Amino acid sequence: MKADIHSFESLAALDGEGLRYAVFFTGCPLRCVCCHNPDTWHRSGMEYTSDELYRKLKRYKPYFKNGGGVTFSGGEPLLNAEFINETAAFLQRDGIGYALDTSGSVPLTDTVKSAIDNADMVILDIKYPDAEMYGKYARGDFDTFLKFADYVSDTNKRVWYRTVIIPGINDSDSAVGEYMRLIARWNPPEKYELLAFHTMGFYKYENLGIENPLKNNPPMDKDTLAQLQSYLDGKTR
C-alpha cells in the first residue's frame, strides 16, 4: 500500500509525549480559515509504501525513550487509516508506538477505529465548539467530529486537546467557555493546549494562488493567549 507524504520532522518534541518522529500526510477534508499549511490540502508530495516508511522510521528507535515514538499528522492522517494500520503492524514488531495528530474530521469506519484503538494516544484538534462556527470557519461537518471525539472518549484513549485561538473569532473568555462546555461531555484530557494563530504561512496562499480569508488578521497576541490558557487551566482542573 502507498500514501503521499508531505514532509517529516525528526526528533520533534511538540507532537506528543517524549521525542517523536512526525510524519505529515497530504490530503485534508477541511478548509480551515486559519490553516497555515494549505499545501497539504490535496494529495501530493512523496509517495511511500508502508514498508519503505517503516524502514525509515525504525532507524530512530534509539531516540524513542520515555514514551516517545512516531506521530502521524497532516493534513489529516486518518484519510490514510489503512496505510497507518499496515505501517503500525511493522512498528509494533519493533516495540515502536504511535500517536495520531488529527482533526477528527473523518467518518468512523472500522479502519479508522482500528487506527485509533492501536494508537498510544490521540492529539485531537478541537476547531470550534458548535456546528455554526465549525461549518463557517472549518468548513466541515460538526456531527462527524462529535462522533469521532465521542469514540475517543468512550474507548478511554489517552488524549490531548488543541485549539487555535484567532483574534476576533475565539479570543475571549466567553469563547473559551464554549469549548469548556463542549469538552464536559468527554473524559478529561491529559492536556488542553491553546495555540496562537500566526501569519507565517501566508506566503503559501500567495504561491498557490489561493484566497486567504484571514489575510488582514494580525497574529494572536501572546500575552492574551497566556491569559486565556490560565483561564482554561483554572476551570478544567
N, CA, C and O of each residue as an XYZ file, in Angstrom:
948
protein
N       0.839     -1.184      0.000
C       0.000      0.000      0.000
C       0.877      1.238      0.000
O       1.966      1.240      0.574
N       0.383      2.319     -0.666
C       1.156      3.546     -0.791
C       0.367      4.734     -0.239
O      -0.863      4.716     -0.187
N       1.108      5.766      0.172
C       0.491      7.007      0.641
C       1.384      8.169      0.239
O       2.590      8.009      0.046
N       0.773      9.340      0.115
C       1.514     10.557     -0.220
C       1.849     11.303      1.056
O       0.974     11.605      1.868
N       3.134     11.597      1.220
C       3.622     12.237      2.439
C       4.234     13.595      2.098
O       5.068     13.720      1.202
N       3.795     14.587      2.832
C       4.244     15.962      2.596
C       5.662     16.184      3.110
O       6.508     16.730      2.401
N       5.919     15.758      4.348
C       7.218     16.026      4.952
C       7.378     15.207      6.227
O       6.455     14.530      6.679
N       8.576     15.291      6.788
C       8.911     14.612      8.033
C       9.550     15.611      8.991
O      10.118     16.619      8.570
N       9.448     15.317     10.284
C      10.185     16.087     11.284
C      10.797     15.112     12.272
O      10.082     14.435     13.011
N      12.106     15.043     12.285
C      12.793     14.129     13.194
C      13.005     14.793     14.550
O      13.194     16.006     14.648
N      12.967     13.973     15.584
C      13.202     14.413     16.950
C      12.292     15.572     17.336
O      12.731     16.526     17.978
N      11.024     15.487     16.942
C      10.038     16.503     17.287
C       9.674     16.376     18.765
O       9.518     15.271     19.283
N       9.541     17.510     19.430
C       9.242     17.496     20.860
C       7.858     18.068     21.173
O       7.478     18.134     22.342
N       7.098     18.480     20.160
C       5.805     19.132     20.385
C       4.643     18.326     19.818
O       3.504     18.792     19.833
N       4.912     17.132     19.323
C       3.874     16.342     18.656
C       3.526     15.087     19.433
O       3.278     14.030     18.852
N       3.510     15.214     20.753
C       3.200     14.082     21.609
C       4.239     13.943     22.705
O       5.105     14.800     22.881
N       4.135     12.861     23.426
C       4.989     12.632     24.584
C       6.385     12.186     24.163
O       6.529     11.364     23.259
N       7.419     12.730     24.822
C       8.787     12.330     24.538
C       9.256     12.819     23.185
O       8.623     13.677     22.569
N      10.383     12.263     22.720
C      10.877     12.596     21.394
C      10.103     11.814     20.346
O       9.870     10.615     20.500
N       9.703     12.506     19.272
C       8.856     11.901     18.258
C       9.493     12.017     16.879
O      10.345     12.873     16.641
N       9.065     11.145     15.983
C       9.331     11.320     14.559
C       7.977     11.561     13.912
O       7.138     10.661     13.864
N       7.764     12.776     13.414
C       6.456     13.164     12.889
C       6.400     12.943     11.383
O       7.312     13.313     10.644
N       5.304     12.330     10.955
C       5.047     12.058      9.540
C       3.823     12.872      9.134
O       2.739     12.681      9.687
N       3.987     13.775      8.176
C       2.903     14.661      7.748
C       2.354     14.191      6.399
O       3.009     14.324      5.365
N       1.147     13.642      6.430
C       0.482     13.201      5.210
C      -0.145     14.393      4.487
O      -0.388     15.440      5.088
N      -0.402     14.219      3.199
C      -1.169     15.209      2.456
C      -2.619     14.761      2.348
O      -2.943     13.586      2.519
N      -3.480     15.729      2.059
C      -4.905     15.476      1.955
C      -5.618     15.888      3.222
O      -5.217     15.488      4.315
N      -6.689     16.696      3.095
C      -7.467     17.120      4.251
C      -8.888     17.438      3.801
O      -9.071     18.111      2.787
N      -9.908     16.963      4.539
C     -11.291     17.254      4.170
C     -11.764     18.634      4.611
O     -12.816     19.095      4.168
N     -11.000     19.300      5.477
C     -11.381     20.617      5.975
C     -10.709     21.720      5.173
O      -9.729     21.491      4.464
N     -11.259     22.920      5.301
C     -10.654     24.119      4.706
C     -10.699     25.222      5.770
O     -11.405     26.221      5.629
N      -9.932     25.010      6.824
C      -9.940     25.939      7.954
C      -9.406     27.302      7.529
O      -8.406     27.400      6.818
N     -10.089     28.348      7.975
C      -9.667     29.693      7.591
C      -8.300     30.032      8.180
O      -7.598     30.896      7.655
N      -7.921     29.365      9.259
C      -6.649     29.662      9.917
C      -5.525     28.723      9.498
O      -4.445     28.757     10.087
N      -5.757     27.891      8.495
C      -4.761     26.889      8.123
C      -3.457     27.545      7.683
O      -3.457     28.460      6.858
N      -2.345     27.067      8.241
C      -1.038     27.603      7.832
C      -0.298     26.637      6.909
O       0.856     26.871      6.550
N      -0.976     25.544      6.524
C      -0.371     24.594      5.590
C      -1.342     24.228      4.459
O      -1.680     23.055      4.304
N      -1.795     25.206      3.672
C      -2.712     24.871      2.573
C      -2.075     23.974      1.519
O      -2.769     23.395      0.683
N      -0.759     23.864      1.565
C      -0.062     22.976      0.635
C      -0.285     21.502      0.966
O       0.133     20.628      0.206
N      -0.942     21.218      2.098
C      -1.247     19.822      2.449
C      -2.688     19.444      2.106
O      -3.085     18.301      2.337
N      -3.477     20.362      1.566
C      -4.896     20.085      1.338
C      -5.124     18.954      0.349
O      -5.994     18.106      0.546
N      -4.335     18.951     -0.715
C      -4.533     17.975     -1.781
C      -3.417     16.943     -1.763
O      -2.299     17.223     -1.331
N      -3.731     15.769     -2.229
C      -2.739     14.689     -2.234
C      -1.612     15.027     -3.210
O      -1.835     15.290     -4.392
N      -0.423     15.010     -2.680
C       0.777     15.342     -3.466
C       1.970     14.874     -2.657
O       1.817     14.082     -1.726
N       3.152     15.352     -2.999
C       4.324     15.048     -2.186
C       5.004     13.751     -2.575
O       4.948     13.317     -3.726
N       5.652     13.138     -1.582
C       6.467     11.949     -1.801
C       5.639     10.691     -1.567
O       4.938     10.583     -0.561
N       5.718      9.762     -2.476
C       4.969      8.522     -2.350
C       5.820      7.459     -1.660
O       6.956      7.195     -2.056
N       5.247      6.858     -0.621
C       5.934      5.799      0.133
C       5.026      4.581      0.227
O       3.803      4.705      0.297
N       5.636      3.412      0.227
C       4.915      2.211      0.635
C       5.032      2.114      2.154
O       5.892      2.755      2.758
N       4.171      1.318      2.760
C       4.234      1.153      4.216
C       5.566      0.544      4.640
O       6.095      0.895      5.695
N       6.104     -0.349      3.849
C       7.391     -0.955      4.174
C       8.516      0.060      4.085
O       9.408      0.072      4.934
N       8.486      0.918      3.062
C       9.508      1.956      2.925
C       9.463      2.918      4.102
O      10.501      3.307      4.637
N       8.253      3.299      4.501
C       8.135      4.219      5.629
C       8.611      3.552      6.915
O       9.321      4.170      7.708
N       8.229      2.313      7.123
C       8.670      1.594      8.315
C      10.190      1.550      8.400
O      10.755      1.802      9.464
N      10.851      1.235      7.306
C      12.313      1.148      7.328
C      12.951      2.498      7.621
O      14.036      2.561      8.199
N      12.287      3.572      7.228
C      12.779      4.911      7.544
C      12.596      5.234      9.026
O      13.471      5.823      9.661
N      11.438      4.834      9.564
C      11.111      5.162     10.947
C      11.910      4.356     11.960
O      12.298      4.882     13.003
N      12.158      3.095     11.667
C      12.785      2.234     12.671
C      14.220      2.661     12.982
O      14.764      2.287     14.021
N      14.827      3.429     12.104
C      16.188      3.911     12.372
C      16.238      4.830     13.589
O      17.295      5.031     14.187
N      15.081      5.384     13.946
C      15.043      6.349     15.049
C      14.639      5.709     16.382
O      14.457      6.410     17.378
N      14.503      4.402     16.399
C      14.065      3.726     17.620
C      14.932      4.066     18.841
O      14.380      4.216     19.931
N      16.260      4.196     18.714
C      17.057      4.523     19.907
C      16.663      5.834     20.581
O      16.950      6.032     21.762
N      16.008      6.734     19.841
C      15.619      8.022     20.416
C      14.248      7.974     21.088
O      13.872      8.907     21.797
N      13.504      6.896     20.869
C      12.137      6.819     21.369
C      12.123      6.285     22.795
O      11.613      5.197     23.062
N      12.684      7.059     23.691
C      12.714      6.687     25.091
C      11.746      7.577     25.867
O      11.355      8.641     25.386
N      11.366      7.149     27.047
C      10.480      7.934     27.908
C       9.172      8.285     27.206
O       8.696      9.418     27.276
N       8.606      7.296     26.532
C       7.293      7.491     25.931
C       7.287      8.052     24.536
O       6.213      8.360     24.019
N       8.440      8.203     23.892
C       8.496      8.734     22.541
C       8.023      7.730     21.507
O       7.656      6.603     21.840
N       8.034      8.148     20.248
C       7.600      7.271     19.171
C       7.286      8.059     17.921
O       7.821      9.148     17.714
N       6.430      7.516     17.096
C       6.039      8.131     15.832
C       4.737      8.898     16.028
O       3.859      8.459     16.772
N       4.611     10.047     15.360
C       3.345     10.782     15.320
C       2.901     10.907     13.874
O       3.633     11.438     13.038
N       1.708     10.420     13.577
C       1.125     10.571     12.254
C       0.258     11.826     12.255
O      -0.697     11.942     13.023
N       0.615     12.764     11.374
C      -0.052     14.054     11.338
C      -0.399     14.394      9.893
O      -0.399     13.513      9.033
N      -0.692     15.655      9.620
C      -1.073     16.007      8.252
C      -1.095     17.499      8.036
O      -0.361     18.250      8.679
N      -1.970     17.930      7.098
C      -3.101     17.227      6.531
C      -3.912     16.483      7.589
O      -3.800     16.742      8.788
N      -4.723     15.558      7.110
C      -5.477     14.691      8.000
C      -4.973     13.267      7.836
O      -5.248     12.620      6.825
N      -4.227     12.771      8.839
C      -3.597     11.449      8.681
C      -4.582     10.316      8.491
O      -4.265      9.335      7.818
N      -5.782     10.425      9.070
C      -6.705      9.295      9.028
C      -7.418      9.137      7.697
O      -8.217      8.215      7.536
N      -7.148     10.010      6.745
C      -7.526      9.714      5.366
C      -6.702      8.538      4.851
O      -7.043      7.910      3.848
N      -5.618      8.259      5.555
C      -4.728      7.146      5.220
C      -4.747      6.090      6.322
O      -3.715      5.493      6.628
N      -5.915      5.857      6.918
C      -6.002      4.956      8.063
C      -5.530      3.542      7.734
O      -4.854      2.912      8.547
N      -5.878      3.045      6.562
C      -5.454      1.684      6.205
C      -3.937      1.602      6.084
O      -3.327      0.624      6.516
N      -3.334      2.625      5.499
C      -1.877      2.691      5.371
C      -1.234      2.765      6.762
O      -0.231      2.100      7.022
N      -1.811      3.567      7.643
C      -1.295      3.684      9.011
C      -1.366      2.335      9.719
O      -0.416      1.937     10.394
N      -2.476      1.637      9.571
C      -2.610      0.325     10.217
C      -1.562     -0.658      9.700
O      -1.006     -1.446     10.465
N      -1.305     -0.603      8.424
C      -0.313     -1.502      7.833
C       1.083     -1.164      8.330
O       1.862     -2.059      8.660
N       1.404      0.137      8.386
C       2.715      0.569      8.886
C       2.858      0.252     10.369
O       3.921     -0.172     10.822
N       1.771      0.461     11.127
C       1.808      0.214     12.572
C       2.085     -1.243     12.897
O       2.715     -1.551     13.909
N       1.615     -2.142     12.037
C       1.881     -3.569     12.266
C       3.376     -3.846     12.207
O       3.889     -4.651     12.984
N       4.080     -3.184     11.289
C       5.547     -3.309     11.228
C       6.185     -2.696     12.471
O       7.081     -3.293     13.070
N       5.721     -1.494     12.864
C       6.308     -0.797     14.006
C       6.131     -1.591     15.293
O       7.018     -1.619     16.146
N       4.979     -2.233     15.421
C       4.688     -2.986     16.639
C       5.690     -4.113     16.872
O       6.018     -4.433     18.014
N       6.171     -4.709     15.790
C       7.157     -5.785     15.929
C       8.445     -5.296     16.581
O       9.160     -6.058     17.230
N       8.730     -3.983     16.391
C       9.927     -3.406     16.986
C       9.632     -2.642     18.266
O      10.504     -1.954     18.798
N       8.415     -2.759     18.758
C       8.058     -2.085     20.002
C       7.972     -0.580     19.876
O       8.204      0.140     20.846
N       7.637     -0.093     18.681
C       7.521      1.348     18.443
C       6.034      1.716     18.393
O       5.281      1.195     17.570
N       5.632      2.608     19.273
C       4.250      3.056     19.302
C       4.044      4.302     18.472
O       4.992      4.901     17.962
N       2.774      4.682     18.349
C       2.491      5.891     17.559
C       1.345      6.685     18.181
O       0.499      6.152     18.899
N       1.358      7.989     17.872
C       0.282      8.901     18.231
C      -0.383      9.396     16.956
O       0.236      9.438     15.893
N      -1.650      9.767     17.076
C      -2.389     10.356     15.968
C      -2.644     11.828     16.270
O      -3.248     12.156     17.291
N      -2.193     12.703     15.399
C      -2.480     14.136     15.499
C      -3.543     14.435     14.455
O      -3.229     14.547     13.270
N      -4.795     14.565     14.875
C      -5.922     14.538     13.959
C      -6.947     15.627     14.257
O      -7.050     16.113     15.384
N      -7.696     15.999     13.235
C      -8.804     16.934     13.402
C     -10.101     16.206     13.723
O     -11.108     16.847     14.021
N     -10.093     14.875     13.668
C     -11.309     14.122     13.926
C     -12.399     14.383     12.908
O     -13.587     14.320     13.225
N     -11.988     14.679     11.677
C     -12.940     15.113     10.645
C     -13.296     14.019      9.657
O     -13.852     14.299      8.595
N     -12.980     12.763      9.998
C     -13.242     11.650      9.086
C     -14.311     10.735      9.672
O     -14.425     10.638     10.894
N     -15.091     10.067      8.839
C     -16.105      9.131      9.345
C     -15.464      7.980     10.107
O     -14.333      7.582      9.827
N     -16.205      7.453     11.076
C     -15.687      6.383     11.939
C     -15.886      5.010     11.289
O     -16.754      4.240     11.701
N     -15.097      4.721     10.298
C     -15.109      3.388      9.707
C     -14.373      2.425     10.630
O     -13.700      2.853     11.569
N     -14.497      1.132     10.368
C     -13.764      0.140     11.159
C     -12.259      0.346     11.034
O     -11.514      0.123     11.988
N     -11.817      0.770      9.859
C     -10.386      1.007      9.646
C      -9.902      2.168     10.494
O      -8.832      2.097     11.098
N     -10.683      3.237     10.542
C     -10.332      4.387     11.370
C     -10.352      4.009     12.846
O      -9.466      4.405     13.602
N     -11.357      3.248     13.256
C     -11.418      2.806     14.657
C     -10.181      1.992     15.029
O      -9.643      2.150     16.125
N      -9.727      1.126     14.128
C      -8.529      0.328     14.409
C      -7.308      1.218     14.597
O      -6.489      0.969     15.481
N      -7.180      2.260     13.764
C      -6.046      3.172     13.889
C      -6.079      3.901     15.227
O      -5.036      4.127     15.841
N      -7.280      4.270     15.680
C      -7.423      4.907     16.990
C      -7.113      3.909     18.103
O      -6.354      4.213     19.023
N      -7.694      2.732     18.015
C      -7.539      1.723     19.067
C      -6.079      1.367     19.306
O      -5.663      1.163     20.446
N      -5.304      1.293     18.234
C      -3.917      0.845     18.356
C      -2.933      1.977     18.646
O      -1.746      1.729     18.857
N      -3.416      3.205     18.657
C      -2.541      4.348     18.942
C      -2.249      4.442     20.436
O      -3.082      4.085     21.269
N      -1.058      4.924     20.757
C      -0.726      5.171     22.162
C      -1.556      6.323     22.716
O      -1.950      6.312     23.882
N      -1.817      7.311     21.875
C      -2.590      8.474     22.289
C      -3.109      9.203     21.063
O      -2.648      8.977     19.944
N      -4.083     10.089     21.293
C      -4.647     10.918     20.236
C      -4.468     12.384     20.619
O      -4.809     12.792     21.729
N      -3.933     13.163     19.696
C      -3.878     14.619     19.841
C      -5.007     15.156     18.971
O      -4.914     15.136     17.743
N      -6.072     15.635     19.606
C      -7.296     15.987     18.892
C      -7.442     17.500     18.788
O      -7.464     18.208     19.796
N      -7.539     17.976     17.567
C      -7.692     19.400     17.302
C      -9.177     19.749     17.376
O      -9.964     19.335     16.525
N      -9.547     20.508     18.394
C     -10.932     20.958     18.534
C     -11.036     22.311     17.842
O     -10.645     23.339     18.395
N     -11.560     22.291     16.643
C     -11.572     23.513     15.832
C     -12.486     24.580     16.438
O     -12.043     25.673     16.790
N     -13.777     24.232     16.552
C     -14.771     25.184     17.038
C     -15.810     24.436     17.861
O     -16.005     23.236     17.667
N     -16.488     25.138     18.789
C     -17.317     24.442     19.774
C     -18.761     24.185     19.369
O     -19.507     23.584     20.141
N     -19.181     24.624     18.176
C     -20.558     24.361     17.769
C     -20.631     24.226     16.247
O     -19.685     24.551     15.528
N     -21.783     23.737     15.780
C     -21.944     23.423     14.361
C     -21.835     24.655     13.481
O     -21.277     24.591     12.385
N     -22.367     25.784     13.956
C     -22.341     27.001     13.141
C     -20.915     27.467     12.892
O     -20.533     27.723     11.750
N     -20.134     27.576     13.948
C     -18.746     28.028     13.797
C     -17.918     27.003     13.027
O     -17.071     27.360     12.208
N     -18.174     25.729     13.302
C     -17.408     24.670     12.631
C     -17.644     24.717     11.123
O     -16.708     24.574     10.336
N     -18.880     24.914     10.734
C     -19.182     24.999      9.310
C     -18.620     26.255      8.681
O     -18.132     26.218      7.551
N     -18.681     27.367      9.397
C     -18.232     28.649      8.850
C     -16.719     28.747      8.753
O     -16.189     29.202      7.740
N     -16.022     28.323      9.798
C     -14.582     28.566      9.871
C     -13.718     27.342      9.568
O     -12.546     27.493      9.224
N     -14.275     26.130      9.690
C     -13.516     24.925      9.327
C     -14.065     24.291      8.056
O     -13.401     23.485      7.405
N     -15.304     24.678      7.715
C     -15.970     24.181      6.507
C     -16.071     22.651      6.521
O     -15.836     21.970      5.523
N     -16.433     22.152      7.704
C     -16.580     20.711      7.869
C     -17.871     20.376      8.587
O     -18.663     21.264      8.903
N     -18.083     19.097      8.844
C     -19.300     18.602      9.466
C     -19.064     18.372     10.955
O     -18.255     17.529     11.344
N     -19.779     19.129     11.780
C     -19.577     19.068     13.227
C     -20.000     17.726     13.803
O     -19.375     17.230     14.740
N     -21.058     17.130     13.252
C     -21.523     15.835     13.757
C     -20.466     14.745     13.554
O     -20.297     13.872     14.405
N     -19.755     14.804     12.422
C     -18.672     13.848     12.186
C     -17.607     13.986     13.262
O     -17.109     12.991     13.788
N     -17.260     15.235     13.588
C     -16.275     15.473     14.639
C     -16.771     14.948     15.984
O     -16.019     14.294     16.707
N     -18.030     15.227     16.326
C     -18.553     14.793     17.619
C     -18.514     13.276     17.757
O     -18.131     12.758     18.806
N     -18.905     12.566     16.711
C     -18.880     11.100     16.756
C     -17.456     10.592     16.939
O     -17.226      9.620     17.658
N     -16.510     11.246     16.292
C     -15.099     10.866     16.427
C     -14.645     11.076     17.866
O     -14.081     10.174     18.484
N     -14.894     12.278     18.398
C     -14.451     12.595     19.756
C     -15.152     11.722     20.784
O     -14.545     11.328     21.780
N     -16.430     11.414     20.553
C     -17.154     10.512     21.453
C     -16.474      9.138     21.503
O     -16.334      8.541     22.571
N     -16.058      8.653     20.343
C     -15.418      7.335     20.291
C     -14.085      7.350     21.041
O     -13.777      6.418     21.784
N     -13.301      8.403     20.846
C     -12.019      8.517     21.554
C     -12.246      8.484     23.061
O     -11.503      7.829     23.793
N     -13.273      9.191     23.519
C     -13.582      9.219     24.948
C     -14.151      7.885     25.429
O     -13.752      7.384     26.481
N     -15.071      7.315     24.675
C     -15.719      6.062     25.084
C     -14.733      4.901     25.189
O     -14.946      3.967     25.962
N     -13.649      4.964     24.407
C     -12.646      3.897     24.458
C     -11.516      4.214     25.439
O     -10.517      3.499     25.511
N     -11.697      5.309     26.198
C     -10.727      5.698     27.236
C      -9.320      5.878     26.685
O      -8.333      5.542     27.339
N      -9.248      6.409     25.480
C      -7.950      6.663     24.861
C      -7.272      7.862     25.530
O      -7.923      8.855     25.856
N      -5.983      7.757     25.724
C      -5.218      8.930     26.172
C      -5.373     10.042     25.137
O      -5.232      9.805     23.937
N      -5.663     11.251     25.605
C      -5.937     12.314     24.643
C      -5.418     13.660     25.132
O      -5.516     13.996     26.312
N      -4.866     14.414     24.198
C      -4.566     15.829     24.377
C      -5.466     16.604     23.429
O      -5.700     16.173     22.300
N      -5.970     17.745     23.883
C      -6.743     18.625     23.017
C      -5.899     19.842     22.633
O      -5.031     20.289     23.383
N      -6.187     20.362     21.433
C      -5.554     21.596     20.983
C      -6.595     22.457     20.269
O      -7.465     21.943     19.567
N      -6.494     23.761     20.455
C      -7.359     24.705     19.753
C      -6.547     25.926     19.359
O      -5.825     26.490     20.182
N      -6.664     26.334     18.107
C      -6.013     27.557     17.635
C      -6.899     28.745     18.004
O      -8.093     28.754     17.708
N      -6.310     29.735     18.644
C      -7.031     30.935     19.052
C      -6.743     32.058     18.048
O      -5.592     32.415     17.798
N      -7.828     32.601     17.481
C      -7.733     33.570     16.388
C      -8.328     34.902     16.838
O      -9.460     34.936     17.320
N      -7.586     35.996     16.689
C      -8.130     37.301     17.065
C      -9.451     37.586     16.360
O      -9.577     37.425     15.146
N     -10.433     38.013     17.153
C     -11.718     38.385     16.597
C     -12.672     37.230     16.366
O     -13.823     37.455     15.991
N     -12.227     35.998     16.580
C     -13.095     34.838     16.342
C     -13.340     34.053     17.626
O     -14.491     33.803     17.981
N     -12.290     33.665     18.319
C     -12.472     32.855     19.537
C     -11.473     33.240     20.619
O     -11.004     32.387     21.373
N     -11.147     34.537     20.694
C     -10.095     35.002     21.613
C     -10.657     35.713     22.840
O     -10.181     36.787     23.205
N     -11.653     35.128     23.470
C     -12.251     35.737     24.661
C     -12.554     34.662     25.699
O     -12.609     33.473     25.387
N     -12.751     35.106     26.945
C     -13.114     34.169     27.998
C     -14.417     33.450     27.662
O     -14.559     32.253     27.915
N     -15.364     34.185     27.093
C     -16.650     33.571     26.769
C     -16.500     32.505     25.691
O     -17.164     31.469     25.739
N     -15.622     32.761     24.713
C     -15.388     31.767     23.664
C     -14.735     30.520     24.253
O     -15.120     29.399     23.919
N     -13.752     30.711     25.123
C     -13.092     29.572     25.773
C     -14.108     28.809     26.622
O     -14.043     27.584     26.731
N     -15.045     29.541     27.221
C     -16.088     28.893     27.998
C     -16.944     27.948     27.162
O     -17.400     26.917     27.657
N     -17.162     28.300     25.893
C     -17.918     27.420     24.999
C     -17.159     26.113     24.747
O     -17.764     25.043     24.683
N     -15.849     26.204     24.608
C     -15.045     24.987     24.444
C     -15.119     24.121     25.704
O     -15.197     22.896     25.622
N     -15.095     24.768     26.857
C     -15.154     24.002     28.106
C     -16.494     23.299     28.254
O     -16.553     22.176     28.755
N     -17.569     23.949     27.823
C     -18.874     23.300     27.877
C     -18.921     22.097     26.935
O     -19.544     21.082     27.243
N     -18.257     22.221     25.785
C     -18.227     21.105     24.842
C     -17.482     19.908     25.418
O     -17.990     18.788     25.384
N     -16.286     20.135     25.944
C     -15.455     19.013     26.373
C     -15.976     18.352     27.646
O     -15.498     17.284     28.029
N     -16.949     18.975     28.303
C     -17.522     18.373     29.509
C     -18.235     17.063     29.193
O     -18.485     16.267     30.098
N     -18.571     16.824     27.914
C     -19.245     15.574     27.534
C     -18.269     14.401     27.454
O     -18.700     13.254     27.340
N     -16.979     14.664     27.510
C     -15.964     13.623     27.348
C     -15.128     13.455     28.610
O     -15.195     14.276     29.525
N     -14.336     12.380     28.649
C     -13.385     12.198     29.738
C     -12.384     13.353     29.739
O     -12.038     13.867     28.675
N     -11.918     13.763     30.913
C     -10.950     14.863     30.967
C      -9.676     14.523     30.180
O      -9.171     13.405     30.286
N      -9.155     15.465     29.398
C      -7.912     15.216     28.670
C      -6.714     15.311     29.597
O      -6.798     15.904     30.673
N      -5.605     14.729     29.180
C      -4.368     14.901     29.937
C      -3.852     16.334     29.819
O      -3.187     16.845     30.720
N      -4.167     16.964     28.701
C      -3.699     18.322     28.447
C      -4.656     18.990     27.464
O      -5.194     18.338     26.570
N      -4.862     20.289     27.636
C      -5.623     21.079     26.662
C      -4.805     22.339     26.389
O      -4.698     23.220     27.242
N      -4.236     22.409     25.203
C      -3.322     23.489     24.855
C      -3.962     24.440     23.845
O      -4.488     24.011     22.819
N      -3.908     25.731     24.150
C      -4.355     26.761     23.229
C      -3.156     27.229     22.411
O      -2.108     27.566     22.964
N      -3.319     27.245     21.102
C      -2.238     27.623     20.191
C      -2.525     28.985     19.567
O      -3.679     29.335     19.321
N      -1.474     29.738     19.317
C      -1.624     31.089     18.774
C      -1.743     31.067     17.250
O      -0.909     30.474     16.566
N      -2.776     31.713     16.727
C      -2.859     31.947     15.287
C      -1.655     32.789     14.869
O      -1.302     33.767     15.527
N      -1.029     32.384     13.756
C       0.112     33.149     13.256
C      -0.009     33.332     11.749
O      -0.845     32.713     11.091
N       0.843     34.195     11.224
C       0.767     34.548      9.804
C       1.941     34.001      9.005
O       2.151     34.405      7.862
N       2.707     33.092      9.589
C       3.927     32.610      8.916
C       3.639     31.819      7.648
O       4.509     31.698      6.785
N       2.430     31.278      7.523
C       2.101     30.503      6.327
C       1.386     31.303      5.248
O       0.952     30.739      4.244
N       1.260     32.618      5.445
C       0.523     33.428      4.477
C       1.139     33.363      3.077
O       0.418     33.403      2.080
N       2.454     33.265      3.003
C       3.113     33.249      1.700
C       2.685     32.038      0.862
O       2.730     32.081     -0.367
N       2.269     30.957      1.539
C       1.851     29.756      0.808
C       0.577     30.016      0.004
O       0.421     29.511     -1.108
N      -0.321     30.800      0.573
C      -1.544     31.135     -0.158
C      -1.198     31.902     -1.435
O      -1.762     31.641     -2.498
N      -0.275     32.841     -1.318
C       0.139     33.623     -2.490
C       0.801     32.717     -3.523
O       0.512     32.815     -4.715
N       1.681     31.845     -3.070
C       2.390     30.964     -4.004
C       1.448     29.999     -4.715
O       1.662     29.649     -5.875
N       0.394     29.569     -4.000
C      -0.546     28.606     -4.570
C      -1.707     29.270     -5.307
O      -2.509     28.593     -5.950
N      -1.792     30.588     -5.210
C      -2.892     31.300     -5.844
C      -4.225     31.031     -5.183
O      -5.259     31.005     -5.851
N      -4.212     30.827     -3.859
C      -5.414     30.528     -3.086
C      -5.803     31.762     -2.281
O      -4.941     32.438     -1.719
N      -7.087     32.052     -2.225
C      -7.554     33.171     -1.416
C      -7.307     32.881      0.064
O      -7.603     31.791      0.552
N      -6.766     33.863      0.761
C      -6.505     33.741      2.193
C      -7.591     34.507      2.943
O      -7.567     35.738      2.950
N      -8.541     33.820      3.574
C      -9.662     34.514      4.216
C      -9.270     35.360      5.421
O     -10.038     36.222      5.847
N      -8.081     35.124      5.975
C      -7.648     35.891      7.145
C      -6.429     36.766      6.839
O      -5.636     37.072      7.730
N      -6.288     37.163      5.577
C      -5.088     37.888      5.170
C      -4.918     39.215      5.899
O      -3.805     39.732      5.993
N      -6.008     39.768      6.412
C      -5.920     41.043      7.124
C      -5.891     40.873      8.638
O      -5.860     41.860      9.373
N      -5.902     39.638      9.104
C      -5.868     39.385     10.547
C      -4.458     39.477     11.098
O      -3.515     39.013     10.457
N      -4.294     40.070     12.279
C      -2.984     40.075     12.935
C      -2.748     38.728     13.608
O      -3.696     37.977     13.834
N      -1.499     38.416     13.930
C      -1.239     37.201     14.716
C      -1.804     37.351     16.119
O      -2.063     38.461     16.583
N      -1.989     36.238     16.778
C      -2.538     36.254     18.134
C      -1.531     36.829     19.115
O      -0.360     36.448     19.114
N      -1.996     37.749     19.951
C      -1.149     38.329     20.988
C      -0.800     37.266     22.028
O      -1.692     36.616     22.574
N       0.466     37.092     22.298
C       0.902     36.003     23.177
C       0.489     36.216     24.632
O       0.211     35.255     25.349
N       0.449     37.483     25.068
C       0.021     37.741     26.447
C      -1.457     37.394     26.636
O      -1.846     36.817     27.651
N      -2.271     37.754     25.643
C      -3.694     37.417     25.707
C      -3.883     35.908     25.675
O      -4.722     35.360     26.389
N      -3.088     35.239     24.832
C      -3.170     33.778     24.768
C      -2.832     33.167     26.117
O      -3.510     32.243     26.567
N      -1.792     33.670     26.764
C      -1.386     33.144     28.071
C      -2.498     33.331     29.101
O      -2.721     32.458     29.940
N      -3.198     34.468     29.041
C      -4.304     34.719     29.961
C      -5.450     33.736     29.723
O      -6.054     33.226     30.666
N      -5.736     33.481     28.444
C      -6.800     32.529     28.116
C      -6.424     31.111     28.539
O      -7.274     30.350     29.002
N      -5.146     30.760     28.377
C      -4.696     29.440     28.807
C      -4.819     29.296     30.321
O      -5.223     28.244     30.817
N      -4.473     30.349     31.051
C      -4.600     30.317     32.517
C      -6.066     30.189     32.918
O      -6.395     29.458     33.853
N      -6.943     30.897     32.216
C      -8.378     30.808     32.481
C      -8.873     29.387     32.239
O      -9.614     28.833     33.051
N      -8.457     28.799     31.113
C      -8.851     27.430     30.782
C      -8.328     26.451     31.827
O      -9.074     25.605     32.320
N      -7.055     26.566     32.162
C      -6.453     25.644     33.128
C      -7.162     25.723     34.486
O      -7.382     24.707     35.145
N      -7.511     26.939     34.885
C      -8.174     27.121     36.180
C      -9.555     26.507     36.210
O     -10.012     26.059     37.262
N     -10.229     26.478     35.069
C     -11.595     25.974     35.009
C     -11.651     24.461     34.787
O     -12.662     23.828     35.092
N     -10.567     23.875     34.255
C     -10.601     22.452     33.928
C      -9.877     21.580     34.936
O      -9.845     20.359     34.779
N      -9.295     22.177     35.968
C      -8.609     21.361     36.970
C      -9.614     20.638     37.848
O      -9.224     19.900     38.752
